[in-house]
Amino acid sequence: MAHSADDKLTAMDVERIIECIREGDQKGLKAELQQFNREYAQCFFYDLEERERKKRQELEEFRKNKVRDYVSDSDSDYDESSNPDVLLRQEGGVPLLTAVLERCLSVQWRSQYEVLLDSTAPPIRVEESQQAQEALKILFNITHSTHTQEPEEDDASLYRHLAAVLRHCLMVSCEEEEAADELKGHAANTLSALPLSCLDVLVCVPLAPDSHQINGANMDCVHNLLTYMERKLEQGEKVKERLTPVLNLLAECSRAHRDTRLYLRQQILPPLKDASTKPEKGSTMRNRLVRLMTHLDTELKHCAADLLFVLCKENVRRFVKYTGYGNAAGLLATRGLLGGQRSSASSSGTRYSSDSDSDTEEYRQIKDKVNPVTGQVEEEQHNPMEGMTEEEKEEEAHRLISLFSKLSKDNVIQPMGLNKEGLLVPLSELRDLSMEEKESEEDPDDLENVE
């Protein structure tokens, strides 16, 4: 295949990166990594918003078709061989850049997929942290397409090795808090690009005396991710860029690993005892995530709602209980669950244990007083029709019908209803469908007249 001058330049850039890695030229490597990211990140895929959109689209298609060999053909005219990310992957970029991370973080191995975490070791210097971040950016670029695939045995071992190093990125401290947060953010982003089956190394680490754990599974890494997410929620800066990768990662890990879901549910959705305030009011993790469910950014609110929905085992009743129907309506409408039926997503490879009544004694006492739309106990409202005669009630009903009809004709509002799939559609479509079904039932079968 003939290559253009740009292709040759790309090959030269990749070769320089590989040469710096092999020669141990730290200063030259950092410069080459930064140059590579500057020149090719925007040209190809290191645009987080576009990457997350494309990854989620592929994942949804994967779940829909239930196949492991799904490959997106949305860019069928794109020559992938000219992509520097592909070229770097073909040149063994994953193990080489993993070695860069190990060198930057002074990694020492305790076992095959466990990095020794030395609490007495000095914090990572800012310069080394920045170099690790540049390597993580490229690693994300060259691994993102593996998320929905089942890797071969050799590749699985390679990705587990990388996941163990990324776990270490989430656990170490840096000289500056901002550098530590940047490192954690890029590590979480790269973890979200790896095959889910290779992320078991995050929790399959022997417990230490002070470890966070559930059912014997080490939750230190998950706890650090949760702490990072909570800190970013409090700061409120660059919310989408910081939170979307972490929300995606925690949601997917919760789907794939029961103990992770149980731990996150304990931390984010503890048993509900008080419903005196709206779910979005307050400073708890649940309150903040529910607020994100009505965020202006569609991708961010979808990620927040998806995580909470998974923690509720994709049970609509429980989801509405913790978030309120008004906040939950967006996700339920997208998935065709406004009618309250069981999520069909749970049949796409995710199996949850059978549901049980998780209501606390305190919640049972106020359950009947909770407004399902707001998720809050509200004072009893005065009945506006109290004291009216039957004729006055009928007259008021006709007046309201007339007002709704006028607003509908003027396109101020559009009356909606649920179809058989649980999706919101205009009432006119439902009436048309109902008339068609009625006519089809009344029409005799033409075959009956055939002699």
N, C-alpha and C positions, 0 to 999 in steps of 0.2 A: 504494500500500500504506500502510495506517495504521501509524503508529509510536507506541509507548508513550512515557511520560515518560523511561524509562530509555534508550530508543533515541535520543531527542532529546539527552539528557545525553551519550551516547556521541558523537554527531555534534559537539556543542559541544567536547568534549575533543579530538577529532581536529582540529577547526578551530583550536583554540588552539595545538596543536603546530605545525601548518602555518604559522600566523601568526608564531610565534616564529622559525621557520626562515627565513621570508622577510624578517623585519625584522632578523635577526642578533642577536636578544636571547638571548645565551648563558646568562645567569643564569636568565631565565624559561624557556628551553628545557629546561635541566637539571631544573628543578622540575616542569615539565609531563611530561617523560619519566618521572621517578620516580613521579609521581602516577598516570600511565597504567599503569605496570607494577604498582604496588601494588593498584590497583582491579580490573584486568582479568586480570593474569597467572594468578592462581589460579582465577578464574572460568572461564577458557577453557583455554589449553593451555600456558602456560609452567610446566608441571610436567614436568621433564626425564624422569622415569621413564615417565610416561604418554605423553609425546611420542615418546620412543624406541620404546616398545612399539608405538604406533600406526604410526610410520614403518616399523618393521621388518615389521609385519603387512602393510602396503601393498606393501612391496618384495617380500616373499615371494609375495604374490598376483600381483604384476606379473610376477615371474620365471616363476611357474607357468603363467600364461596367455599369456606372451610377447606382450603387447600394449602399445602406447605410450599408449593413451588410457584407461588404467585410472583409474577414479574410485571411491573407497570409498563404499559406500552404507550403512555401518554406523550412520550418524546420520541416517537418512532423515527423521525427524520434526523435525530441528533446522533452524531458520530461520537460514541462514547470513548473510542480509542484516543481521541484528541483531548480528553479531559485529564488535566494533570493529576487529579485525585485518583483516577483509575490507574494511570501510569505509575504513581507512587505505590498504590496497593499492589500492583503486579510486581514491582521491584522489592517487595518485602517491607513495605513501609510500616505495617503494624508492629512487627517485632522490633524494628529499628527504633521507631518512635517510643515504643514501650521502654526500650533500653534507655532512651533519653530521659524519660520520666524517672526511672529507677535511679539514674545518676543524679538528677536534680534533687530528688527526695532522700538520697542516701539509703535506699531500700536494702534491708537485710531480711533474708527469707528464713522463716522458722520451719515451714513445711512447703509442700508443692504449691498450694494456693493460699498460704497465710504469710503475711508480712509481719515481721517482728516490730511491735510498737513499743519503743523505748521512751518512757515518760521522762527520763533524765536527759534525753538528747536535746541539743539546742534547737530553737525554732528555725524554720526554713528562712533563708535570707530572701529579701525582696527580689534581687536579681535572679536567683534560682527559681523563685516562684513565677516570675514573668516568663522565663524560658519554658517552664513546664506548661504555662498557659498557651503559649504559641504552639507547642507540640500537641496539646489537647485539641486545639482548633482544627488542626490537620487530621488528627485521629478521628474526630467527629465526622469530617468530610469523607474520609475513606472507609468508614464503617457504617454510615447511616442506612445503607441499603440492606444490611444484614438483619435488621430488627425483626422482620416478619418471616425470616427464613430459618430453617432447621439446618445448622451447620454440619459439615462433615466432622469426623472424629478429630482430625488434626486441627481444623479451624476452631472447633469447640475448645480444645485445650489452649489454643492461642488466645481466644477471647476470655476464657476464665482467668488466664494469667494476667491479662490486661485488667479485667474486672477487679482482681485482687489488688493491683497497683492503684486503681481508681478508688477503691475502698480506703486505701492508705491516704490518698489525697484528701478524703473527707475527714480523716481522723487527726492529721498532723496540725500543728500550730505554726504560724508564720510570725515574723518580726512585727508586721503591721496587720491590724485587723482587716483593713480593706483588701490587702493582698490575699489574706486567708479566705475571705468571702469570694473574691474573684476566682481563686483556685477551686473552691468548692462548687461554684456555679458552673464552671467549665467541666469539672469532673462529673457532675450530675447530668449535664447535657450529653456528654460522651456515653455515660452509662445508659441513657435513654435510647441510644442508637444501637446498642449491642443486642444480640439475640436474648430473649427472655430466659431461655433454658440455661444460659451461662451465668445468670445473676445469682444462682444459688450460693456462690462463694461469699456473698455479702453477709449471709446469716449463718453459714456453716463453719463458724470459727469457735474454738473452745472458749468456754466462759471464764472470765476473770472474776475475782471476788466482788468487784464493783461494777460488773457488767449489767446493762439493761437486758432483760431476757423474758421470754414467755414460752412455756412448754419446752424449755431446754434449748431454744434457738436464740443465738446471740443477736440482740437488737441494737447494739451500739451504733452501727452504721446508720440504721433507720432512724434512731434517735437523733443523731447528728444532722441528718437531712431534715428532720422535723424541726429541730432547733434553728437551722439555717432558714427554713421557710417561714417560721414564726418571726424571726428577726426582720426578714424582708417585708413581711406583712405590716409590721410595726413601723418600719421606716417609710414605706409607701413610695420609694423612688424606683423608677424603671420597673414597675410592678410586672408588666408582661414579660420583659426579657429575663428577669430574675426568677419568676415563679412558674412560667409555663413548663419548662423542662422538668422542674422538681415535681409539679403536680402530675404531669404525665407519667414520670417514673414511679411515683408512689402508687398511682392508680393501677398501672400495669403490674407492678410487683404484688399489689394486694390481690389482683385477679389470679396471679400465678402461684402465690404462696399464702396458705391459710394463716400461718402464724404471724406473718407480716400484717395481714388484714386485721387480725385480732388485736395486735399491739396498737396499730394506728387507731382502731376504733376505741380502744380504752383511752387513748390520749386526746382524740378529736371529738368523739361522740360518746362520752360517758353516759351511763343511765340517766335519763331525763327525770328530774324530780320537781323542777319549778318551771311553770309556763306563764309567769306573770308578765314577762316582757317578750317582745317579738324576737324571733330567732336571729335577726340581723342586728339587734341592739346589744351591745356589750363588747367586752375585750377578750373573750375566750377565742380559742382557735376555731371553734364551730361558728361563732358569731362573725368572725372575719371572713371565713370561707363562704358563708351564706351571703354576705355583702357582695362578694365577688360574683355571685351567681346572677346579679343584675348589673354587672359592669358593662360599660359601653362597648368594650372590645369583645367581639363574639367568641374568639378563640379562647381568651382567658376565662370568660364565664362558663364556657363549655367544659374546660379542664377542671375548674373548681367543682362544678356540679357533678361531673363524671366521678371524681374522687369520692365525694360524699355518697353518691349513688352506689358505688362499689362497696363502700364501708357498710351500707345498709343491705348488702347482699342482693342489690338490684330489686329490692322489695318496695313497691310503690307506696304502700301504706306506711311503712317505717320511714321512708324517705320524706313523705309529706309531714309526718309527725315531727321530724327533726328540723325541717326547713320551712314549713308552711306551704300551702298549695300555691299561693301567689308566686313565691320564689321558685318553686319546683316546676311550674307550668312550662317554662321554656324547654327544659330537657325532656319532659314528658311529651310535649307536643312534637318535638323532633323525632322521638322514638315511637310515636303512635301509642302512648300509654295514658292519655288523658282520661280514658274510661276507667282507669284503675286496675287493668288487667296485669298479669305477671309479665315481666320483661322477657321478650323473646331473645335478648342478648345472652341470657344465661344458658341458652341451648347452643351457643356458638363456641363451645369449648370450655366454658367456665362452669364448674359444678360447685354449688354451695351446699352446705349441710342444711337439713330440713329446718324450716323456720319454727321458732318457739316464741311464746309470749314474753317479751323482754320488758314489759311495763313495770315500773317500780310501784310500790304501794302508794307513795305520794302522788304519782301521776294518775293512778287509777281513780283516786278521790276527786281529781279535777278534770278527768278526761272528757266528761260530758259537757263541760263548760268551755272547752277550748274551741276557738273559732278555727276551723281547718284551713281557711284561706290565709289568715295572718299567723297561725301557729301560737296564738296568745289567748289567755283567759281574758274575756272582755265583760264589762258590766252589762247587765240585761238592758236591752234597748226598749224604749217605749213603743208599744204597738200603735202605728199611725192610724189604724182602722178601728181602734177601740172607741166604742160609743156610736159608731155608724150603723145605720139601718142596712138591711140587705139591699134595698134599692140604691142607697148611696154608695155601697161597696161596688155594685154592678156598674154604676155610672162612672166611678173612679177607674175601674178596670178598663172600660171602653175608652176613657180619656187617655190612659197610658198606652193602650194599643194604638190609638190614633197618632200619638206622639212618636212612638217607635217606628210606625209605618212611614211617617213623614221624614224622619231622620234617615231611614233606610233608602227612600226614594231619592233624597238629596245627596246620597253617598257620604253622609256624615258618619254613619256607622254601617257595618255590614253584619247582620245576624249570622252566626256560625253554629254548626252542630258537628257531632262526631259521626264519622262513617264507620263501616264494619271493621276497618283496620285501626280504629281509635285515633284517626287523624282529623284535625279541624278542617272543615270545608264549608263553603257558603250554604245556607239553608236552601237556596234555590236549586243547587245541585242535588241535595238530598231529596227534595220534592220531585225533581225530574227523574231521579233514580227510582224512587218509590212508585211513580206513575208507570215507568217502564216495566217494573216487576209485576205491578198489578195487571197491566195489559197482557204481559206474557202468560200470566196465570189464567186470564179469561179467554185468550185465543185457543181454539181447539187445535190439537196436533194434526198437521196436514196429513200425516201418515195414516190417520184413522179413515180418511176418505179414499185411500188407495184400495182398489178392488184386487 
